[in-house]
Amino acid sequence: MSHLRHLSVWVDQPDPGHFFWVLHESAENASVWVDIESSEQSFPSWTDAFEAGAVALFQLAPDERSGPRAPGEDEDAAPVG
């Protein structure tokens, strides 16, 4: 099975009363995070935006038992060579 993706959800407030969720993913360097998705519409509160962002985060995991996985090699596969 491939490794879990390092994801986070956070809320941005560019203007008073306008909250947007943002999904981040850690790059190879754990100190670097990249925006991968964000809400197109604003929400009236931080809580509303965060909850909607959490839903978007859960949608990145096709199987809720194993979580969001990175594409690539299967970690459980037998070594080659």
Secondary structure, 3 states (H helix, E strand, C coil): CCCECCEEEEEEEEECCEEEEEEEEECCCCCCEEEEEECCCCECCHHHHHHHHHHHHHCCCCCCCCCCECCCCCCCCCCCC
